[in-house]
Amino acid sequence: MANLTEKELSSMNDLLNGEEQLVKKFQMLAESTTDQELKDTFSSISQKHQNHFNSIYSKLQ
């Protein structure tokens, strides 16, 4: 990957932090509900945000 400016790195860091927070929030929601359909939905959304995180992170390596 080409060298990134400080501003670009900061933006990437903000994106990673946002995705990490969404993963945690949807995991928490999945764990706190007893409704299986909601649990599955929240888990799926959490996994999608984890995939986003992984994708962004891989661009930094």
C-alpha positions in Angstrom: 0.0 0.0 0.0 1.2 3.5 -0.8 2.3 5.7 2.1 -0.6 7.4 3.7 -0.7 10.9 5.1 -1.2 11.5 8.8 -4.7 12.7 8.0 -5.5 9.5 6.0 -4.1 7.3 8.8 -6.2 9.2 11.3 -9.3 8.6 9.2 -8.5 4.9 8.9 -8.1 4.8 12.7 -11.4 6.5 13.2 -13.0 3.9 10.8 -11.5 1.0 12.7 -12.6 2.4 16.1 -16.1 2.9 14.8 -16.3 -0.7 13.4 -14.9 -2.1 16.6 -17.6 -0.3 18.6 -20.3 -1.6 16.4 -19.0 -5.2 16.7 -19.0 -4.8 20.5 -22.5 -3.2 20.6 -24.2 -5.8 18.4 -22.4 -8.7 20.3 -23.8 -7.2 23.6 -27.3 -6.9 22.1 -27.1 -10.5 20.9 -26.0 -11.7 24.3 -28.7 -9.7 26.1 -31.8 -10.9 24.2 -33.6 -14.2 24.7 -35.4 -13.9 21.3 -33.5 -16.2 19.0 -34.4 -14.3 15.8 -33.1 -11.1 17.3 -30.0 -12.9 18.7 -29.2 -14.3 15.2 -29.8 -10.9 13.5 -27.6 -9.1 16.0 -24.9 -11.7 15.7 -25.0 -11.4 11.9 -24.7 -7.7 12.0 -21.8 -7.9 14.4 -20.0 -10.3 12.1 -20.5 -8.0 9.1 -18.9 -5.2 11.1 -16.1 -7.5 12.1 -15.6 -8.2 8.4 -15.5 -4.5 7.7 -12.9 -4.0 10.4 -10.8 -6.9 9.1 -11.0 -5.4 5.5 -9.9 -2.0 6.6 -7.2 -3.3 8.8 -5.8 -5.5 6.0 -5.3 -2.3 3.9 -2.9 -1.0 6.5 -0.6 -4.0 6.4 
